[in-house]
Amino acid sequence: MEKNLVHQVIFLYTCSPKFKTMKKDIHPSNYRLCVFKDMGNGYAFLTRSCAETKDTIVWEDGKEYPLVKLDISMASHPYYTGKQVLVDTAGRVDKFRQRYQKKAQK
């Protein structure tokens, strides 16, 4: 019963008019529809953003929207795809494996 009362008090406090109003003049006012495109696999999605960009693209609805280019999106990130890809830059992965393989053999 006591736990339920605490939740009710917290709910009433956070629903007060004090929390329902946003602070003025701190949020950007230039939100518009933009296309975000993963340049690695071509996945694109349309959403609202205030990101600055000079590139544009014609979307599926035939209208032209600002284009924000992404290196990684949810369609290419290993956490979301479940595929781990090792990028070997100048043999660093091989050097790492050789170094720790020697220590494991000792």
C-alpha positions as semicolon CSV with decimal commas, in nm:
position;residue;x (nm);y (nm);z (nm)
1;M;0,000;0,000;0,000
2;E;0,281;0,240;0,087
3;K;0,457;0,181;-0,248
4;N;0,134;0,254;-0,435
5;L;0,095;0,583;-0,245
6;V;0,448;0,689;-0,341
7;H;0,374;0,622;-0,710
8;Q;0,054;0,827;-0,686
9;V;0,241;1,122;-0,532
10;I;0,511;1,106;-0,801
11;F;0,245;1,087;-1,074
12;L;0,057;1,388;-0,937
13;Y;0,380;1,587;-0,902
14;T;0,499;1,520;-1,258
15;C;0,153;1,595;-1,402
16;S;0,146;1,938;-1,246
17;P;0,132;2,241;-1,481
18;K;0,495;2,313;-1,394
19;F;0,606;2,009;-1,600
20;K;0,365;2,051;-1,891
21;T;0,519;2,369;-2,030
22;M;0,841;2,363;-2,228
23;K;1,109;2,624;-2,177
24;K;1,084;2,902;-2,429
25;D;1,356;2,995;-2,680
26;I;1,579;2,690;-2,622
27;H;1,440;2,454;-2,888
28;P;1,514;2,498;-3,260
29;S;1,226;2,633;-3,465
30;N;1,348;2,527;-3,811
31;Y;1,230;2,163;-3,811
32;R;1,146;2,030;-4,156
33;L;1,116;1,694;-4,329
34;C;1,457;1,545;-4,422
35;V;1,574;1,219;-4,575
36;F;1,849;1,036;-4,386
37;K;2,038;0,790;-4,609
38;D;2,290;0,523;-4,508
39;M;2,558;0,551;-4,773
40;G;2,688;0,199;-4,702
41;N;2,375;0,007;-4,798
42;G;2,134;0,264;-4,943
43;Y;1,875;0,244;-4,663
44;A;1,686;0,574;-4,634
45;F;1,409;0,711;-4,415
46;L;1,211;1,033;-4,398
47;T;1,180;1,217;-4,067
48;R;1,171;1,566;-3,918
49;S;1,504;1,729;-3,840
50;C;1,680;2,063;-3,816
51;A;2,014;1,924;-3,945
52;E;2,183;2,158;-4,193
53;T;2,263;2,013;-4,536
54;K;2,312;2,132;-4,892
55;D;2,227;1,801;-5,064
56;T;1,875;1,715;-5,177
57;I;1,702;1,400;-5,298
58;V;1,368;1,316;-5,461
59;W;1,175;1,090;-5,222
60;E;0,924;0,817;-5,307
61;D;0,634;1,066;-5,303
62;G;0,797;1,269;-5,583
63;K;0,889;1,567;-5,364
64;E;1,241;1,696;-5,311
65;Y;1,379;1,691;-4,955
66;P;1,713;1,782;-4,791
67;L;1,946;1,481;-4,771
68;V;2,156;1,394;-4,465
69;K;2,420;1,131;-4,543
70;L;2,494;0,871;-4,272
71;D;2,789;0,635;-4,233
72;I;2,596;0,397;-4,005
73;S;2,224;0,350;-3,951
74;M;2,008;0,086;-3,786
75;A;2,019;-0,108;-4,114
76;S;2,399;-0,141;-4,110
77;H;2,499;-0,126;-3,741
78;P;2,615;-0,467;-3,606
79;Y;2,405;-0,431;-3,290
80;Y;2,081;-0,415;-3,490
81;T;2,177;-0,651;-3,773
82;G;2,347;-0,917;-3,561
83;K;2,637;-0,933;-3,806
84;Q;2,982;-0,851;-3,673
85;V;3,222;-0,726;-3,939
86;L;3,590;-0,678;-3,862
87;V;3,757;-0,404;-4,061
88;D;4,127;-0,474;-4,097
89;T;4,314;-0,146;-4,116
90;A;4,682;-0,193;-4,199
91;G;4,692;-0,543;-4,048
92;R;4,596;-0,429;-3,695
93;V;4,359;-0,719;-3,640
94;D;4,626;-0,971;-3,745
95;K;4,884;-0,806;-3,518
96;F;4,639;-0,817;-3,228
97;R;4,564;-1,186;-3,282
98;Q;4,933;-1,277;-3,312
99;R;5,026;-1,086;-2,996
100;Y;4,757;-1,246;-2,780
101;Q;4,802;-1,589;-2,934
102;K;5,165;-1,587;-2,816
103;K;5,057;-1,493;-2,463
104;A;4,795;-1,768;-2,457
105;Q;5,055;-2,032;-2,556
106;K;5,291;-1,941;-2,268
